[in-house]
Amino acid sequence: MSGTPAGPGTGGTQTDARIPGAETAGTADTAGTAETAGTAGTADTAGTAETAGTAGTAGTAVRGGSPRARALDLTAYAAGSLGMGVWVTVPGLLLLYFMVHTLGVPVSLAGLTLLLPKAIDVLVHPLLGTLSDREARRTGHRRGMLRWGLLLAAAMAAMFTVPAGLTGPAAALWVGGWYIAGNVLFASFQVPYLTTPSDLRVGYHERTRVFMFRMLLLTLGLLGAGVAAPALAASGERGDYSRMALLLAGFMVVSGLVALRGVRRLTETCGFRMPDRRDHSTLADVRAALGDRDFRALALSYLFTSTTTHLFLAALPFYTEYVFHDTGLTALLMGCFLGPAVVAGPAWQQASRRIGKQRGLLAAQGVFIAGSLALLFGEMLGVAATVVVVVFLGTAFAGLQLLAFSMVPDTVAAAEAAQGSARAGAYTGVWTATDATGTAVGPYVYSAVLAVGGFVSTTGGTAVAQPDSALTALVAGFTLVPAALMAVAVAFQSRYALDRTAGAHQATGIVSRP
């Protein structure tokens, strides 16, 4: 049993270095050889050549020589997404509304308060990706950085616990300061956590399976936080916002501790892909990631996708209050948006086996464009029809998340096969920086649209009459703007070539770089 990577000429068998998962022909005990994907004739590849010892680690199911993670370990790993879902959802859903309606922050300043902290994220995430790779080289794992991320719960609680005497710009400064701290701590958890699927020595379809588990629990986290947070803070008073944040912060700590155990178990049973042994600067890592044409296309597409979905979250409370005049609909529509993803995630996984991840992702983006345009007529259609549209948007959202995230390890594996070295942390750092940028840009774009329309801020959650221009901007920002942003995402995604030969997946499971 060979412990060296297969390559051209190994054992007299030619392999293609461009193909992530190309293995030495005839080596049945090498992880990454053909794995049945649950359908006769479907093969799976591990991304790089593996040793038989890794594939056969005790407790790991092996199908065709490729490691298959146990469901219990995947569930423990995915538990971290429950807490991540709280941080992703609650600030995006309520922070703009909280500042504008409760703290008396002008809408333009509130938008900047959400945007400017993300400028730091653009630098922090790639840096943490590089540091995560260094930790992996030194210790053989990334769990040290994960532990720092558990402190995110303190920032979550403090951000919504604004001292009573602070309003307007002073309140924005308090919120913005804790938002910066929270984003840095979130990144210290998110970067090594999302690098885990790239670290595992598993195949093309197995990587999608790992992310499917994560997507299911992330959806539950998003759904639970998206429904519970507005309900807990329904009165609009500061005390309710503070209690809401404290409750959710405790939940985040528990989910993070469970995830730490899950990460350890996965890397023990599926093997750990060591990063390039040479240390690289953060700038060199960023250049390497963005120099990969497929990863660059995927990241640019996801930048606009993330911007669109987070704009949706930030705009939803405004849409329900001023279009349907019922703030209670926010929790209902959030449930309709996130609930279908629990079922849709496995459906998108199966679709990706048949048509490939690329085609599936483009289909999800198309559905989101159509749904956004349909909401332009929400008031005319009524609540029932709007609920149906939001269900379709939620179904598309599941595909946007699952397929895009599962394609990141594919680009890492392809780069390793082509170059002989892996920089999973570097790629993930750039990816999470992209996601974080979209998280901030989405609410900022919507706040800018509101500001142009002349939207009037209030304090204490009291209602105020808005000019017609503000109401027009409010609806356009929730419908036309997301559709346009997602159309740009489609344009970038169309440039992704790694998964272009989607039909070949059914026969080989191999993704090649043309």
Helices and strands as residue ranges (DSSP letters): G 10-12, H 52-55, E 61-63, E 66-68, H 71-78, H 80-90, I 91-95, H 96-101, H 107-139, H 143-148, G 149-151, H 152-159, H 168-199, H 204-232, H 238-270, H 282-291, H 293-322, H 329-355, H 357-374, G 375-377, H 378-381, H 383-419, H 424-453, H 468-493, G 502-504, H 505-508
